[in-house]
């Protein structure tokens, strides 16, 4: 039954991404077609979550409709697992209205602030427009091009902070436990952390329904195989396009190399203290961080822009790439320090 369900989902996603034919048939505008495709893709995850969580068929049809057509997350996400939704939506609610209202005001104010910052910034930094002018990007120096890539990632992050922030603000007011908002990409240096903290809802879906069910052992080869299945679904779900394929393949290779690097660090001689182990890990992760950034450029702006960054790195001088790796090494150290500070704060809260 589960195999048939997955096959149906894959076939549906393959056909659903034919947005051009769907728009022509229903006479949608470009914006309308995009919104319909978003809602269909998110609804697909919710339907799949309901079917896999309700194997014993103990829930009613009204639970299915309430979950799949829940308005705050219907069009722009994020994904909420059916078990979590059912416990919060139909469970006992104890939070008072005043507390929820002020939390809603705070959350919406945060979203409005970032909308204002984004709109104001776009009057001076033409991040999205430059993606359609590759000839301008080709004339940029290394520092200007890499700076543009960093800004492109930050604007993409702000986009989902606003999207997910608006939907989760209303959902939390409705007693819903929602995934956390995306963390800033400037403080994430690992592939695994990027997937874990940028879209926590989608990450939970992949881990719960694909990765863990296929992870029979803790051996490295089994982890690589489970990751392959997960990224295969990511590719189909995001759209079967060339730039999505490149983004998915690079991310999969990066995850595999990251697992291998972690195993190598564990095998390092015990004479190396924690500081040297950390330095070694950052040195190994610096090229992976560069590959992660380039793969995201394929995802953000398409193959033409991604190819420009790829060619620039391979055609750059040895000193230019050494400077790039040096700064990425600093980013890795900063990311680890922020991560350790968060872990210490969480540990203190847990003790208290």
N, C-alpha and C positions, 0 to 999 in steps of 0.2 A: 504493500500500500504506500509506504513512504517513498519507494523508488518511483512509482507511478506519479506520485504527487510532485516530486522534484522534476521529472521529465515534463509534466504539464506546465510547470512554472517556467522552465527554460524555454519551451516552445512559445509560451505566451509572451515572454519578454522579448524574444526574437521578433515576433510579429508586431508587438506593441511599439517597438522602436522605429517602425516604418511611419514616422510622423508625417512625412510628405503626403502619402496616400490618405492617411487619416484626415489631414487638414482639408484636402481637396474634396473628400467625400462629404464631410460635414460643413464645408465652407467656413472653416475657422480662419481667423486672422493668425498672424505669426505668434502673437502674445497668447491668444486663446489656445492655440495648439500646444504651446510650451507649458501652460498651466495644466492642461488636460494630461499631458505626458507625465508631469511631475506627480499629479494626484494618482495616476494609474500605477506608477512605479512604487510609490509609498503604500498604496492600497495592496499591491502585490505582496509586499513584505508582511503587512498585517494579516492578510488572508492566510499566508503560509504559517505565520506564527500561531494563529488560531487553530489551524488544522493539526499542527504538530503538538500543540499543548493540550488539545482536546481529543486525544486518541481514544479515550474511553467514552466520548460523547456524553459527558455529564452536564454540559452547558446548553442553554436554550438558544434559539435563533435570535432572540432579542439581545443576548450577549454579543453575538457575532456582529449584528448591525451597530450596536453601540460602540464597539471597538473599531470596526473598519471605517465607519462614517463619523468618527469623533472629529468635530469641526476644527478645533484649534490646531491639530496636527495633520489634517486631511491633505493639504496642498503642499506645505513646505517642511513637513516633518517636525521634529526628529522622530525616529522609530522608538516606540515603547512596546516592550514585550507584553503579550496578552495576559500572562499570569500577573504581572505587575499592574497592568491596567485594571484587571478584574478585582484585585484586592483593594485598590484605591477607589475605584468608581462605585463598586457595590458594597464595599466594606463599611465599617463604622467610622464616622468622621467626628473628630473631637476638637479640631482647631476652630477657634472663635472667628466670627465674621470680621471683626475689627482688625485682628492680627493679619488675616489673609488680605484684607483690603489695603492695609499699609504696605504689605509686602508686594502687592500688585503695583502700587504707586511707585515704589522704589525700583522694581524691575522695569517697568515701562519708562521711567525717567532715565534709567541707564541706557535703554535702547534708543530713546530720543536723543540723548547726548551723542551716542556714536553715529546716529544718522546725521546729525548736524556736523560732526567732525568729518565724516565721509563726504558729505555734499560740499562743505567748504574746501576740503583738500582737492576735490576733483575740479575746482575752478582754477587750480594752479598746477596740478599734476595730472596729465592726461593719460592715466595708466591704461584704461580700456581702449582709448582711441589709438594709442601707439601700437597695440597688438595688431591693428589692421594696416600698419605702415611699416612693414619689415625693412624697407630700404632705409628708413631713418635709424632703425636699430642697428643695421649693419655698419653705419657710419659712426656709431658711438665708440668711445674708448672702453677699455676693459672695466674701469671703475664705474663709468656711467652705466654700462650695460648691466653689470652685476648689481648696482644700486637699483636700477629699474626692476630687475628680477626680484629683489628683496621687497620693494614697494608693491609689486604685483601680488606677492604672497600675502603681504599684510592687508591689502585691500580685499583679497579673497577671504581672509580670516574675518575681517570686519563684516563682510557680507553675511556670513553665516552666524556671526554673533548677533546681528540684527534679526535675521530670519528666525533662527532658533530662539532668540530672546523674546520676540513677540509671541510666538506660539506657546513657548513654555511658561511665560508669565501668566497667560490666561489659563493654561492647564493647571498650574500650581494653585491658582485662585479657586479652581474647581476640585481641590483636594487631590490632584494628581502628582505622583512622584515622577519627576522628569529627569532625563539624563543631564549631566552638567554641560554648560556651554563650552564651545571649543576653547582650548588653551592657546595662548599666543604662540605662533609658529617660530618666533624668534628665540624661544627658550626650549625648543625641542630639537634634539640632534639624532635621535634613533628612529628608524623606520617603525619599530613596534610601538614606540610612544606616540608617534604621529597618528597611527591608526587608532590607538587606544584613547587618546585625549582630544583629537580634533572632532570626530563624530562618534561619541561614546555609544549612541544608540545603534548605529550600523555595526560598530565593533562588537557589541553584545550579540547582535543577530548572527554575525559570522561565527563567533566563538561558540554560541549556544547550539546552533543548528547545523553547522558544517564542520568546524575545526574539532571540537571535542568529540562528537559522535564518530568521527573517522580516525581519531587518535587512539589506536589500540595499545601502543607502548610509548614509553618516554624516549625511545631511541631517536637519534637525529634524523634518520631517513624517514621515519614515520611523521615527524614534525614537518619535514619538507613536503611530503606528499599531502598532508592535511592543508598546508598553506597553499599548495597548488590548486586544490579544489576550491578553497576560499577565494583565491584571486580569480579563478575561472568564473565564479559566480559574480564577482565584482565587475569583471569585464562585460559580461552579458547584461548585468543590471544597469550599468552606467551608459551603455550604448555601444553597439558593435561598430566602432569607427577606428581608423588607423591610429590617430593620436591617443585614443583611449587604450588601444592595444600596447603601444609603446610605454605609456604610463604604467599600465598593469604589469608588464613584463619586467620593467626596471624595478618596480616596487617589490615584485616577487623575488628577483635576484638579490635585491638589497636585504630582504628579510632572511634569505638563506645565508648570505655572507655574514649578516649580523649574528646569526646563531652559531656559525662556524667560529667567528671571532670570540664570542663568549666562551666557547669550548677551549679555544687556544689560551685565553686569559686564565682559565681555571687550571690549565696545565703548566702555567708559568712557574719557574722555580720559586720555592718558598722563601728564598733569600730576598726576593723583591718584596718590599713593604707595600702597604696599601697606596701610598702616594705614587710609587713607580708603576704599580698596576693601573692606577687611574690614568697616568700619563700615557702608558702604552695603549690603553683602551681608547683614549681620545685621539691618539695618532692613527689608530686603525679606523676609527669612525669618521675622521675628517674627509677622506675621499668618498665615503658612503654618504655623508651629508651633502657633498657637491652633487653626487648622482641623484640624491633625493630631490634636491632643488630643481635640477634640470628636468627630471621626470614630471614634477609638478608644473613646470612651464609648458610642457606638452599638454597637460590636462587643462591648465588655465586658458591658454591662448592658441592652442592648435599646433600642428606639426611644423609650420613655417617658422614660428617664433622659437619653438623647441630646437629646431635644427640650427638656428643662428647661435644659440647658447652652446650647443654641442660642438659646432665647428670652431667657435671662438676658443673653447677650452683646449681642443686638440691642436689648434694652430697657434696658440699663444706660446710665448717663449718660456724657457725653463724657469727664469726668475719670476715671470708673471704668474705661472702656476704655483711656484713655491710661495709667493706672497698670498695667493688665494688659500692654499692649504694652511698657511700660518694663521690667517684670520679665522678660518673655519675651526682650527684647533682651539682658538680662544673661545669661539662659540660653543664648542663641545664642553670646555671647562666651565663656562658660565652656566650652561644648561645643567650639568651635573651638580653644581653648587646650589642652584635654585631647587633642584629636585631633592637634594639632601636636606635643605632647609624646610621644605614642605613636609618631608618625612619626619623630621624632628618635631615640628609643630603638631603633626597628627599624632605622634607618639605621646607627646605631653598631654594633649587633649584626652587621649584614650586612658591615660593613667589617672588624670584628674576626674 
